[in-house]
Amino acid sequence: MSLSFERTQTVAIIGGGPGGYEAALAAAQLGAEVTLVERAGVGGSAVITDVVPSKTLIATADAAVAIAGASDLGVQLFARGKEGKPLKPEIAINLAAVNKRLLSLARQQSDDMRASLVEAGVRIISGHGRLEGPGAVVVSTGAGGTDFDRIEADTLVVSVGASPRELPSARPDGERILTWTQLYDMPALPEHLIVVGSGVTGAEFAGAYMNLGAKVTLVSSRDQVLPGEDKDAAAVLEKVFKRGGMTVLSKCRAEKVERQGDGVVVTLSDGRTLEGSHCLMAVGSIPNTAGIGLEEAGVQMTESGHIQVNRVARTSVPNIYAAGDCTTFFPLASVAAMQGRTAVFHALGDVVIPLERRRITSNIFTAPEIAAVGWQEQDIEDGELRGVVHKLPLASNPRAKMMGITDGFVKIIARHGSGTVVGGVIVAPRASELIYPIAIAVERRLTVDQVSRVFAVYPSLAGSITDAARAMHIVDRDAPEE
């Protein structure tokens, strides 16, 4: 339903990633005149060089693991030799073909998103946009950015994303020292990939290339991989990594990375050196906010260059909003999309539900995946929440046994007194799908008893959610609700 205005409202959006894309669709749906400025293509880096291609690569790695592990289920692949004797074939990865496919899928997704915007009536301008005060956007277009277009708008939305952080002592060259946007140019699997950084990006790519058959060394500056995530989940993943042949170096910091012939040398802070064929630098990201007129327009920024926003994605300037990795909010594509919609709803006077960090669902696309929502066990240990935690190993699930799954668990966090579900963690294949019932429970404030009464298919991995909730039936009912 479109809103009624005395005159048509105008919305200008810089950046066509998940945040800008959803903001444009929402604004068009509400009857506004919308212009979207994007320099790389609709979908932004999330679709073209980040989320879509990386998760496609991971899906290929998952397929390779499934084939390699099929013999555990009694499925064996053989070819016939010259004398009719069975030969066990090797799994071969054609990385050039894999990269061609994933980049093609990324471009197809971008084209589909562009078509959706055009159908909705959104005007799309290809070029580099910058703010000209709080009421206009100037776009440099044409060869070399010599042509300019000026767009005046009632509401401005900035969704310019972020780029890989580069260290002066480890400058990417696009051939041997790489950022995650440059991996897809490799013609063949790296003989030895050294991954610097054990956060989400580093862990995902390290696991993917290990499962594709490459030798991988993961350099982590912390005690274990995935610092800041659920400790039990990180422990499971690190065990899987080591069992798969990955070398995990904990409490190690890379001082510098140098190109040496057809390889790289990584120097650690303790003086040791690592030699490999390639090095992936996964050491964070930098918001793409420099030089686009934010400070001149009066938008409040952090020292790191992120845009300060509130829970409806509004900046310090009333008619300027921001969404995505360039803001101080959660750096997830799903969050960027929700911020974009929320920003437009607020600006155009539609119903708005402010974003709540404790209700955001996240997923790490390793094997197994790690999904989480809401309050976590660490919050209880830190005294921020009086709660109850129950963890159920996935190995006890009958469907998991049938599928040969031995790693993972379901963990539910509930409040004392009421038994209200306030968080959860799932470590399992397709945890990104399995976390949804817990996310609904957190959003709708369901109790563990209410969750346990929902029928789960038998046998199913989702059955572990109801089993865990059922095990939490005895909660301290005399404790006051928080």
DOLUM-31358 format. One line per field, with one value per residue (C-alpha): residue number from 1; residue in three letters; x, y, z. Coordinates in nm, 2 decimals, padded with zeros to 4 digits. Layout:
! residues N
pos: (NUM;...)
code: (ala;...)
east: (X;...)
north: (Y;...)
up: (Z;...)
//
This chain:
! residues 482
pos: (1;2;3;4;5;6;7;8;9;10;11;12;13;14;15;16;17;18;19;20;21;22;23;24;25;26;27;28;29;30;31;32;33;34;35;36;37;38;39;40;41;42;43;44;45;46;47;48;49;50;51;52;53;54;55;56;57;58;59;60;61;62;63;64;65;66;67;68;69;70;71;72;73;74;75;76;77;78;79;80;81;82;83;84;85;86;87;88;89;90;91;92;93;94;95;96;97;98;99;100;101;102;103;104;105;106;107;108;109;110;111;112;113;114;115;116;117;118;119;120;121;122;123;124;125;126;127;128;129;130;131;132;133;134;135;136;137;138;139;140;141;142;143;144;145;146;147;148;149;150;151;152;153;154;155;156;157;158;159;160;161;162;163;164;165;166;167;168;169;170;171;172;173;174;175;176;177;178;179;180;181;182;183;184;185;186;187;188;189;190;191;192;193;194;195;196;197;198;199;200;201;202;203;204;205;206;207;208;209;210;211;212;213;214;215;216;217;218;219;220;221;222;223;224;225;226;227;228;229;230;231;232;233;234;235;236;237;238;239;240;241;242;243;244;245;246;247;248;249;250;251;252;253;254;255;256;257;258;259;260;261;262;263;264;265;266;267;268;269;270;271;272;273;274;275;276;277;278;279;280;281;282;283;284;285;286;287;288;289;290;291;292;293;294;295;296;297;298;299;300;301;302;303;304;305;306;307;308;309;310;311;312;313;314;315;316;317;318;319;320;321;322;323;324;325;326;327;328;329;330;331;332;333;334;335;336;337;338;339;340;341;342;343;344;345;346;347;348;349;350;351;352;353;354;355;356;357;358;359;360;361;362;363;364;365;366;367;368;369;370;371;372;373;374;375;376;377;378;379;380;381;382;383;384;385;386;387;388;389;390;391;392;393;394;395;396;397;398;399;400;401;402;403;404;405;406;407;408;409;410;411;412;413;414;415;416;417;418;419;420;421;422;423;424;425;426;427;428;429;430;431;432;433;434;435;436;437;438;439;440;441;442;443;444;445;446;447;448;449;450;451;452;453;454;455;456;457;458;459;460;461;462;463;464;465;466;467;468;469;470;471;472;473;474;475;476;477;478;479;480;481;482)
code: (met;ser;leu;ser;phe;glu;arg;thr;gln;thr;val;ala;ile;ile;gly;gly;gly;pro;gly;gly;tyr;glu;ala;ala;leu;ala;ala;ala;gln;leu;gly;ala;glu;val;thr;leu;val;glu;arg;ala;gly;val;gly;gly;ser;ala;val;ile;thr;asp;val;val;pro;ser;lys;thr;leu;ile;ala;thr;ala;asp;ala;ala;val;ala;ile;ala;gly;ala;ser;asp;leu;gly;val;gln;leu;phe;ala;arg;gly;lys;glu;gly;lys;pro;leu;lys;pro;glu;ile;ala;ile;asn;leu;ala;ala;val;asn;lys;arg;leu;leu;ser;leu;ala;arg;gln;gln;ser;asp;asp;met;arg;ala;ser;leu;val;glu;ala;gly;val;arg;ile;ile;ser;gly;his;gly;arg;leu;glu;gly;pro;gly;ala;val;val;val;ser;thr;gly;ala;gly;gly;thr;asp;phe;asp;arg;ile;glu;ala;asp;thr;leu;val;val;ser;val;gly;ala;ser;pro;arg;glu;leu;pro;ser;ala;arg;pro;asp;gly;glu;arg;ile;leu;thr;trp;thr;gln;leu;tyr;asp;met;pro;ala;leu;pro;glu;his;leu;ile;val;val;gly;ser;gly;val;thr;gly;ala;glu;phe;ala;gly;ala;tyr;met;asn;leu;gly;ala;lys;val;thr;leu;val;ser;ser;arg;asp;gln;val;leu;pro;gly;glu;asp;lys;asp;ala;ala;ala;val;leu;glu;lys;val;phe;lys;arg;gly;gly;met;thr;val;leu;ser;lys;cys;arg;ala;glu;lys;val;glu;arg;gln;gly;asp;gly;val;val;val;thr;leu;ser;asp;gly;arg;thr;leu;glu;gly;ser;his;cys;leu;met;ala;val;gly;ser;ile;pro;asn;thr;ala;gly;ile;gly;leu;glu;glu;ala;gly;val;gln;met;thr;glu;ser;gly;his;ile;gln;val;asn;arg;val;ala;arg;thr;ser;val;pro;asn;ile;tyr;ala;ala;gly;asp;cys;thr;thr;phe;phe;pro;leu;ala;ser;val;ala;ala;met;gln;gly;arg;thr;ala;val;phe;his;ala;leu;gly;asp;val;val;ile;pro;leu;glu;arg;arg;arg;ile;thr;ser;asn;ile;phe;thr;ala;pro;glu;ile;ala;ala;val;gly;trp;gln;glu;gln;asp;ile;glu;asp;gly;glu;leu;arg;gly;val;val;his;lys;leu;pro;leu;ala;ser;asn;pro;arg;ala;lys;met;met;gly;ile;thr;asp;gly;phe;val;lys;ile;ile;ala;arg;his;gly;ser;gly;thr;val;val;gly;gly;val;ile;val;ala;pro;arg;ala;ser;glu;leu;ile;tyr;pro;ile;ala;ile;ala;val;glu;arg;arg;leu;thr;val;asp;gln;val;ser;arg;val;phe;ala;val;tyr;pro;ser;leu;ala;gly;ser;ile;thr;asp;ala;ala;arg;ala;met;his;ile;val;asp;arg;asp;ala;pro;glu;glu)
east: (00.00;00.15;00.13;-00.04;00.17;00.09;00.36;00.57;00.85;01.20;01.46;01.82;02.03;02.41;02.51;02.31;02.41;02.16;02.08;02.05;01.86;01.59;01.57;01.50;01.23;01.06;01.06;00.91;00.65;00.55;00.51;00.83;01.04;01.36;01.71;01.98;02.35;02.58;02.93;03.00;02.66;02.33;02.39;02.72;03.02;02.80;02.66;02.95;03.26;03.17;02.87;02.73;03.06;03.21;02.90;02.89;03.25;03.17;02.87;03.11;03.35;03.05;02.98;03.34;03.32;02.99;03.14;03.46;03.26;03.00;03.19;03.11;02.75;02.83;02.84;03.15;03.27;03.49;03.61;03.71;04.07;04.22;04.17;03.83;03.96;03.79;03.99;03.90;03.88;04.02;03.81;03.94;03.86;03.86;03.90;03.89;03.55;03.44;03.54;03.37;03.05;03.04;03.12;02.85;02.60;02.70;02.65;02.32;02.20;02.30;02.11;01.80;01.82;01.86;01.55;01.35;01.44;01.36;01.02;00.95;01.02;01.36;01.59;01.94;02.25;02.59;02.87;03.03;02.80;02.88;02.67;02.64;02.51;02.21;01.98;02.15;02.38;02.63;02.72;03.03;02.97;03.11;03.47;03.70;03.42;03.42;03.04;02.82;02.46;02.30;02.01;01.80;01.61;01.40;01.56;01.91;02.02;02.40;02.48;02.83;02.96;03.31;03.64;03.90;04.14;04.50;04.82;05.12;05.34;05.12;05.01;04.79;04.93;04.63;04.84;05.00;04.90;04.52;04.21;03.89;03.78;04.08;04.06;03.85;04.13;04.33;04.34;04.41;04.39;04.68;04.94;04.96;04.72;04.82;04.52;04.59;04.30;04.07;03.75;03.44;03.60;03.92;03.75;03.51;03.77;04.02;03.76;03.64;03.99;04.08;03.77;03.85;04.18;04.44;04.69;04.59;04.76;04.54;04.72;04.51;04.62;04.37;04.35;04.12;03.94;03.63;03.71;03.39;03.17;03.03;03.33;03.18;03.10;03.46;03.60;03.40;03.51;03.88;03.86;03.71;03.98;04.26;04.10;04.08;04.45;04.46;04.74;04.60;04.85;04.70;04.83;05.03;05.04;05.16;05.41;05.46;05.38;05.62;05.61;05.90;05.92;05.61;05.53;05.49;05.68;05.48;05.69;05.53;05.58;05.79;06.03;05.92;05.84;05.59;05.63;05.33;05.21;04.94;04.83;04.48;04.47;04.14;04.21;03.88;03.73;03.72;03.40;03.38;03.29;03.60;03.56;03.18;03.08;02.95;03.14;03.06;02.69;02.72;02.69;02.85;03.12;03.34;03.72;03.71;03.51;03.18;02.85;02.68;02.32;02.03;01.79;01.59;01.91;01.90;02.22;02.28;02.13;01.75;01.69;02.01;02.00;02.26;02.26;02.50;02.87;02.95;02.75;02.80;02.54;02.59;02.79;02.56;02.38;02.05;02.09;02.18;01.86;01.65;01.82;01.74;01.38;01.36;01.52;01.27;00.97;01.08;01.15;00.82;00.61;00.53;00.51;00.86;00.99;01.33;01.61;01.71;02.06;01.96;01.72;01.96;02.04;02.38;02.55;02.91;02.92;03.19;03.14;02.96;02.78;02.75;02.43;02.34;02.06;01.99;02.17;02.46;02.62;02.90;02.64;02.53;02.89;02.95;02.65;02.45;02.17;02.03;01.96;01.97;02.17;02.11;02.33;02.23;02.50;02.38;02.54;02.24;01.99;01.86;01.86;02.21;02.32;02.15;02.33;02.67;02.68;02.90;02.99;02.77;02.50;02.19;02.21;01.92;01.94;01.64;01.56;01.53;01.18;00.98;01.18;01.15;01.38;01.63;01.90;02.05;02.34;02.33;02.64;02.53;02.50;02.25;02.25;02.15;01.81;01.78;01.82;01.50;01.26;01.48;01.49;01.11;01.10;01.33;01.13;00.79;00.91;00.81;00.89;01.08;00.76;00.58;00.87;00.87;00.50;00.56;00.56;00.89;00.91;01.07;01.34;01.48;01.76;01.51;01.39;01.69;01.55;01.23;01.44;01.66;01.36;01.19;01.49;01.46;01.11;01.24;01.33;01.36;00.99;01.04;01.31;01.18;01.13;01.40)
north: (00.00;00.34;00.63;00.95;01.27;01.63;01.59;01.29;01.23;01.19;00.94;00.92;00.62;00.59;00.22;-00.07;-00.34;-00.52;-00.20;00.03;-00.23;-00.29;00.08;00.14;-00.13;-00.01;00.35;00.26;00.05;00.35;00.57;00.77;00.88;00.68;00.72;00.46;00.53;00.23;00.22;-00.16;-00.30;-00.36;-00.59;-00.42;-00.60;-00.83;-00.99;-00.94;-01.01;-01.11;-01.30;-01.47;-01.59;-01.69;-01.90;-02.05;-02.16;-02.30;-02.50;-02.65;-02.75;-02.90;-03.11;-03.23;-03.33;-03.52;-03.72;-03.80;-03.91;-04.11;-04.43;-04.40;-04.45;-04.75;-04.56;-04.64;-04.50;-04.71;-04.72;-05.03;-05.08;-05.26;-05.61;-05.53;-05.46;-05.18;-04.86;-04.60;-04.26;-03.94;-03.63;-03.35;-02.99;-02.77;-02.44;-02.24;-02.39;-02.34;-01.97;-01.92;-02.06;-01.86;-01.53;-01.61;-01.67;-01.35;-01.15;-01.33;-01.24;-00.88;-00.87;-01.02;-00.75;-00.48;-00.61;-00.60;-00.23;-00.14;-00.31;-00.12;00.21;00.29;00.51;00.36;00.57;00.40;00.61;00.73;00.93;01.18;01.40;01.77;01.89;01.73;01.75;01.64;01.38;01.45;01.15;01.14;00.93;00.87;00.78;00.88;01.03;01.35;01.39;01.49;01.44;01.62;01.47;01.66;01.45;01.48;01.17;01.04;00.68;00.60;00.23;00.22;-00.09;-00.17;-00.30;-00.54;-00.39;-00.38;-00.38;-00.18;-00.48;-00.71;-00.53;-00.75;-00.80;-00.99;-01.29;-01.44;-01.20;-01.17;-01.02;-01.21;-01.02;-01.14;-01.52;-01.59;-01.52;-01.83;-02.07;-02.38;-02.48;-02.32;-02.57;-02.41;-02.14;-01.94;-01.75;-01.46;-01.39;-01.64;-01.44;-01.53;-01.45;-01.63;-01.93;-01.97;-01.95;-02.17;-02.44;-02.41;-02.45;-02.73;-02.92;-02.85;-03.03;-02.75;-02.75;-02.47;-02.30;-02.06;-01.79;-01.68;-01.41;-01.54;-01.85;-02.02;-01.96;-01.73;-01.50;-01.35;-01.63;-01.91;-02.09;-02.44;-02.37;-02.24;-02.55;-02.78;-02.60;-02.60;-02.97;-03.03;-02.81;-03.00;-03.34;-03.23;-03.17;-02.79;-02.64;-02.39;-02.16;-01.99;-01.69;-01.60;-01.26;-01.20;-00.92;-00.91;-01.10;-01.08;-01.22;-01.45;-01.59;-01.81;-01.81;-01.61;-01.58;-01.49;-01.36;-01.41;-01.18;-01.45;-01.45;-01.77;-01.78;-01.97;-02.04;-02.10;-02.06;-01.80;-01.59;-01.46;-01.15;-01.16;-00.89;-00.70;-00.43;-00.05;00.14;00.31;00.64;00.85;01.14;01.12;01.44;01.29;01.52;01.83;01.74;01.72;01.34;01.22;00.95;00.73;00.74;00.42;00.60;00.43;00.62;00.67;00.55;00.48;00.19;00.32;00.37;00.75;00.96;01.28;01.47;01.42;01.34;01.13;00.76;00.49;00.11;-00.18;-00.23;00.14;00.20;00.13;-00.15;-00.53;-00.60;-00.86;-00.85;-00.94;-00.65;-00.41;-00.51;-00.46;-00.12;-00.01;-00.10;00.05;00.38;00.43;00.33;00.59;00.86;00.82;00.78;00.41;00.18;00.12;-00.14;-00.03;-00.28;-00.48;-00.62;-00.91;-01.04;-01.06;-01.40;-01.47;-01.76;-01.86;-02.08;-02.32;-02.70;-02.75;-02.41;-02.20;-02.01;-01.79;-01.56;-01.34;-01.35;-01.59;-01.80;-01.55;-01.29;-01.51;-01.56;-01.19;-01.13;-00.94;-01.20;-01.44;-01.74;-02.11;-02.29;-02.64;-02.80;-03.11;-03.29;-03.35;-03.70;-03.82;-03.72;-04.02;-03.83;-03.71;-04.08;-04.18;-03.89;-03.97;-03.64;-03.66;-03.29;-03.02;-02.94;-02.74;-02.49;-02.29;-02.00;-01.91;-01.67;-01.79;-01.78;-01.75;-01.99;-01.74;-01.83;-01.54;-01.70;-02.00;-02.15;-02.43;-02.61;-02.84;-02.88;-02.61;-02.45;-02.13;-02.30;-02.48;-02.16;-02.01;-02.17;-02.04;-01.69;-01.70;-01.80;-01.51;-01.26;-01.37;-01.43;-01.80;-02.01;-02.34;-02.52;-02.36;-02.45;-02.81;-02.85;-02.78;-03.10;-03.17;-03.43;-03.76;-03.82;-03.47;-03.25;-03.00;-03.25;-03.17;-02.82;-02.95;-03.21;-02.94;-02.72;-03.02;-03.08;-02.73;-02.78;-02.76;-02.40;-02.20;-02.09;-01.90;-01.67;-01.33;-01.24;-01.01)
up: (00.00;-00.10;00.14;00.05;00.02;-00.08;-00.33;-00.44;-00.20;-00.35;-00.23;-00.34;-00.25;-00.28;-00.30;-00.45;-00.20;00.02;00.21;-00.08;-00.29;-00.02;00.06;-00.31;-00.34;-00.02;-00.12;-00.46;-00.30;-00.08;-00.39;-00.38;-00.67;-00.63;-00.77;-00.70;-00.76;-00.79;-00.92;-00.94;-01.02;-00.84;-00.54;-00.46;-00.34;-00.13;-00.44;-00.69;-00.49;-00.14;-00.01;-00.32;-00.47;-00.14;-00.04;-00.38;-00.34;00.00;-00.15;-00.39;-00.11;00.08;-00.23;-00.24;00.13;00.07;-00.21;-00.01;00.29;00.10;00.17;00.54;00.43;00.22;-00.11;-00.31;-00.64;-00.87;-01.22;-01.42;-01.50;-01.81;-01.65;-01.52;-01.17;-00.98;-00.94;-00.68;-00.86;-00.71;-00.65;-00.87;-00.84;-01.15;-00.97;-01.29;-01.37;-01.01;-01.02;-01.36;-01.23;-00.91;-01.08;-01.34;-01.06;-00.89;-01.21;-01.27;-00.92;-00.98;-01.31;-01.14;-00.87;-01.13;-01.32;-01.00;-00.94;-01.30;-01.28;-00.95;-01.13;-00.97;-01.17;-01.17;-01.24;-01.28;-01.13;-00.81;-00.58;-00.31;-00.09;-00.17;00.16;00.32;00.02;-00.29;-00.45;-00.72;-00.94;-01.15;-01.46;-01.81;-01.90;-01.62;-01.42;-01.62;-01.65;-01.36;-01.26;-00.97;-00.78;-00.53;-00.28;00.04;00.19;00.13;00.21;00.22;00.18;00.04;00.22;00.31;00.15;00.27;00.52;00.39;00.61;00.50;00.58;00.37;00.06;-00.17;-00.52;-00.66;-00.75;-00.44;-00.16;-00.18;-00.03;-00.03;-00.34;-00.54;-00.47;-00.77;-01.02;-00.91;-01.20;-00.98;-00.62;-00.41;-00.31;00.03;00.13;00.44;00.59;00.82;01.04;01.21;01.22;01.02;00.68;00.75;00.90;00.61;00.34;00.53;00.57;00.21;00.05;00.30;00.19;-00.18;-00.12;-00.06;00.22;00.46;00.75;00.96;01.16;01.46;01.70;01.96;02.17;01.92;01.59;01.58;01.87;02.00;01.90;02.12;02.27;02.24;01.87;01.81;01.98;01.75;01.44;01.54;01.61;01.26;01.10;01.27;01.19;00.82;00.81;00.86;01.07;01.32;01.48;01.78;01.96;01.65;01.48;01.13;01.12;00.75;00.43;00.13;-00.22;-00.29;-00.64;-00.70;-00.33;-00.02;00.32;00.63;00.92;01.26;01.56;01.74;01.45;01.28;00.91;00.71;00.34;00.12;-00.24;-00.16;00.14;00.21;00.43;00.63;00.88;00.88;00.66;00.61;00.54;00.20;00.35;00.27;00.03;-00.03;00.15;00.48;00.72;00.50;00.53;00.91;00.94;01.26;01.21;01.43;01.43;01.21;00.95;01.03;01.01;01.35;01.32;01.56;01.57;01.27;01.06;01.10;01.11;01.30;01.01;01.02;00.65;00.59;00.67;00.64;00.61;00.60;00.67;00.65;00.97;01.34;01.33;01.28;00.95;00.80;00.46;00.62;00.87;00.59;00.41;00.72;00.79;00.43;00.47;00.82;00.71;00.43;00.64;00.90;00.65;00.47;00.77;00.76;01.05;01.20;01.44;01.56;01.51;01.82;01.83;02.06;01.79;01.50;01.36;01.22;01.05;00.98;00.66;00.77;00.77;01.00;01.00;01.31;01.36;01.66;01.77;02.08;02.41;02.44;02.72;02.76;02.85;03.14;03.25;03.24;03.46;03.20;03.21;03.47;03.25;03.19;02.92;02.78;02.51;02.33;02.12;01.76;01.77;01.98;01.71;01.51;01.18;01.24;01.29;00.96;00.78;00.94;01.13;01.44;01.51;01.64;01.89;01.97;02.25;02.40;02.64;02.85;03.13;03.49;03.62;03.30;03.08;02.80;02.51;02.47;02.25;02.10;01.90;01.65;01.51;01.23;00.85;00.73;01.07;00.88;00.82;01.16;01.36;01.23;01.49;01.77;01.61;01.60;01.97;02.06;01.85;01.98;02.34;02.35;02.65;02.64;02.72;02.42;02.19;02.32;02.24;01.87;01.66;01.50;01.22;01.34;01.25;01.18;01.29;01.40;01.65;01.86;01.92;02.07;02.27;02.41;02.50;02.66;02.87;03.01;03.15;03.50;03.53;03.85;03.86;04.19;04.04;03.95;03.58;03.44)
//
